[in-house]
């Protein structure tokens, strides 16, 4: 380095005498990252030069070749980028997982808070079982929320509880109330099938639902079910849980608990079921309504085969046991098939609360039903409809039979209880048609008319209403006896107008009709609806001498240990018809069976009376007939009130009545109807002596009677009191006894 001076004496900075390249300390393009352009060198200020230096375009550097075995520059950048991304995903996944767990815990805690405190939570007592018995002590049915007595698991055959574990919860003895594997499998199955096919619930969860929760399918209820399942597992042993489950689960056909199901389907105790029957019971709980053997025996047997296969696969039974069970599948016993006694049991349950209030526990209800009569009524109805129902367009029917005290001896509420539990004998209201006419004629007698009073059978018109007889012809003047036996509508209308509709309604209500009745002229044709039961009970006073009754089926109620809760006393409304009018009515209604519309009624050796009834367009067909022992009513029709094919009270109902009453009177001592009607004559039903009050018309009962028939005899001479009609009947028919 040399110092140089200027001629003017000023100092000049020294210059380094080195090559120009030594002063360039910028990076060579070869030292830069691949693909990165070199920086542009800023222009140097030239000393004392006012001309700007020319711009030099930088040379384009080619990317350097990567060394063998080392990643390129882009790969290094991608690797650096992936590292932080993976870390962030893990971090946020962990955070979200924590929040998810906290959210689930919060939801569970919230739903659990809706439950009562666990320390106060108790297993609810098993609802009472009601055993419904016939009059002879034979069990007719079991009813109540629980259909059978609880049976301890130790008393059951060992393969019975195993069958439930095999098909419902294979890991029952190993899980803690929840089965994660089962839940996962159910979730996969439901997702792949895109519909709910599996639930994944354990037996403990099912028990929790049955004990404490409703059957609704919501997320809230499911969470509560899980909480309760954990509590149950902590509170009880596995065998105790299984015991509770078997005695609470629903098996279809109204059967709750394994004992009720065994009785309902196989007619035996759960202690005695075979392996095939146990497998069928275990298979029902999956879909009890659809698989109930009473409705779908083949489906129940197919499901039982799956249960047996599962038991064999899990080593619960041997191959020989499985083969034997498959060879002889469970069969529905005749005793287990629902029959007409189901209508009786349902009616008993409807009334039981009125009789005894809240049940203290299991009870036995003794009814008035006679099993042989119940079966006879059921067979008579079913066989007749099977033979002639289609011909007459009749789909349903009902039969009620009472004794003269009002006790129900047989009650059939429909053609098949298994197909329809609607009780047409008690609940249904139908038009009685002409079966209502005895109340009209009784009202007329109580207003001073007699069986031989004459009224005109001819056209009648009332404000545009023109009632006609079924035959569309008229007989002219006829006695009331003839008019009632032939069911002449015009005479009934005239009597209603003469006595007043309100008087007729009062008579019907007094005798036992409970339904509201419209007090208008059309009541003469039985247009107000009544039940079969109440119409039957309203005829009872004709059979027992005029005493009103309250129809009843419950005789006593006792606890299982015999403590009486209710015992029926002989209460009732007392006398509702004077004996003399009972005698008149019986005389008139015996003509219905001998010469009138019920001539096909057949009950040899017995005095019988009654009345047929057919509503408009043949929608209802009735016959109510009675002896001194039983009063029985038969109704036929269709549930939708559609017209039948001319089914009338004179055909099918009379046929059913005759068949049943023959069975009911077998071995029963013969007794006459009140009124002393038996003398001599036809079919066990005789006339009074010639010249008496009930003398038949001249020329026979089928001819047109004369204008004046049967004059009442003159009163005896030297009587202290005038001989009234009332006193005459008392002395003639009751042997001079006093009127009660």
C-alpha positions, 0 to 999 in steps of 0.5 A: 500500500502506498500513500499518494498525494495530490498536487493541491496538497490534500491527502488522498486515501491509500488504495490496496494494490490487490486484484479486484477479485479479492474484494468480491466476498459474495457467495458463488452461485455454486455455494447457494441452494439449488434453484435459488437465483443469485442476488443482484449486485448493486451498482458501484458508485464510480468516482467523479463519474456522473454516467451510471454504470450499465446494468449487467444481467445476472447469469442464470445458475444451474442447480447443483447436482445433489451428492450421492446418498443425500436428499435433494433440497425439495425432499429436505423441505418436505421432511421439515414440513411433515414433522411439525404437521404430524406433531400438530395432529397428535397434539390436537387429537389428544386435546380433542380426545380429552374434551370428548371424554369430558363431554361424554362424562358430562352427559353421563353425569347429567343423565345419571342426575335424573335418576334417584340416588343410588343408595335409595334405589331399590329393586321394585317389588314384583307386581301381583299375580292374579290367578283366575279360577273357575267355580270348581277351583280349576285355573282359567288364566293368570293375569296381572303385570306379572303372569306367573309366580317367581321361580328361584333359579336354583329350582329351574333345570340348568339348561334353561338359564344357560339357553338365555345366556347362550343366545342373549349374552354369551359373555354374561359371566365375564363382563361388568354390565357392559360388553364392549365387544358386543357393542362394537359388533352391533355397531359394525353390523348396523352400519354395514346393513344401514339399519338397526339390526343388533342392539348390543345390550347385555342381560344386565342392561335389559334387566335395568330397562325392565325394572326401572325404565320405559321402553322408549328408544332414545339416547337419554334412556340408553345412557340411563340404562348403562348407568343402572346396569353398572349399579346392578352389577355392583349390587348383585351377583350374576346368578341373582341378576339372572334370577331377576331377569328370568322372572321379569322379562316379557315372553309374549301373549301377555306372559311375564316371567318364565313361569307364566310363559311355560304355563301359557305355552306348554301347560306346565311349570318352568321347572318341568320344561324340556331342553327344546321348550327352554330353547323356545322360551329363550328365543322369544325375548328377542321379539316376543310379539312376533315369535309368540307360539300362539301366533307363530309356532314355526317362527318360534321353533326356528328361533329355538333351533338357533338357541340350541346351536348356540348352546352346543357351540359354547359347550353348554350341551352335548351333541346328543342333547342338541340332536334330541332337542332338534328332533322333537321341537317344542309344541304348543299344548292345548292347555296353553292355547288361549281360549274363550276363558281369556275374555272372562279373565280380562273382564275380571281384571277390569273389575278387580280394583273396584272389589278389593282396591290395591292388591296386597300381593298375589291373589286368587279370584274364584269366579262363577264360571262352570268350565264345562258350560264355558267350553260348551258355549265356545264350541257351539259358537265356533262350530256353528260359525265354521259351518254356516258363518260364511254362508250367512256373512257372519264373522263374529258372535258372543254368548252369555249364560247366567243362572237365576241369581245373576251369576255368569256361568259362561261368557264368550266374547268372540269367535277366537280370543287368540285372534281378537281380545275385544269382548263383544259380550261385555264391551260391545253395544249393538241394536237388539232389534225385536229382542227388546220387545219384552220390555214393551209388552211388560210395560203394557201389561203393567198398564192394564193390558193382558196377553189376550188384549187385541191390537191392530196389525196394520199400516202405521205412519208417524211423521213420515216414518212407516214401520213394517213387519219383516214379512211386509204383510199384515194380519189385522186384529191380533192378541198381544201373545200372537203379536209378540210371538210373531214379532209384529212391528206395527203392534209394538209401535202402537204399544209404545205410542200408547204407553209412552216411550219413557215408560218403556225405557223405565221398565228396561232400566228397572229390569237391568238394562244399563245403557242409555236408551232414547225415549222415542217411538223407534225404541219399539224396534230395538234401535237403542244399543245394549250389550249382550251381558245387560240384555241377558241380565234383564231377562233373568226376572222372567226366569226367577219370578220377578227378582232383579239381579246384578250380573256378576262373575267374581265370587271371592278374592283371597290372598295366596295364603287364604286370607279373604279379601272379598266374598260376594253377598246375595245383594241385588235390586230385589223384586222388579216385576210382580209375579202375575206379570211374570206369569203373563210374560212367560206364557207369551214368550213360550209361544215364541218357541212353540209357534213363533219366530223361535220354533227351531229352538230345541230343548226337550222336556223343559219349559223354555221361553224367549225372544228373537231379534234382528236389527235393520238390514240384518246387521245383528241377529239375537236370541235370548232364551231361558228356562227356570235354571239358565238365561242365555243370550246369543248375538251374531254379526260383524264388528264393522256393523256391515249387513249379514246375508240375512242372518236373523235371530230365527236361524243361527242364534237359535241353533247355537242356543239349543246346542248349548242349552242341551249341555247346560241342562244335562243332569239338572232336575227339571223345573217349570217356569214361574207361573204354573204353565205346565199342564198338557200340550206340546214340547213340554210347554202346555196351555191352560185349561180350556176356557181359562184366561190363556185359552188359545184362539179358535182354529189353532194358533196359526189362524187369525184370531177372533176379535174378542178372545179369552174373557176373564172369568167373573169374580167368585160370589160373596167375596169381602173384597173385589177380585182384582187381576192382581189378587186373581193371579196370586191365588191361582198361581201362587196358592193364595200366598201374599204378594211380595 
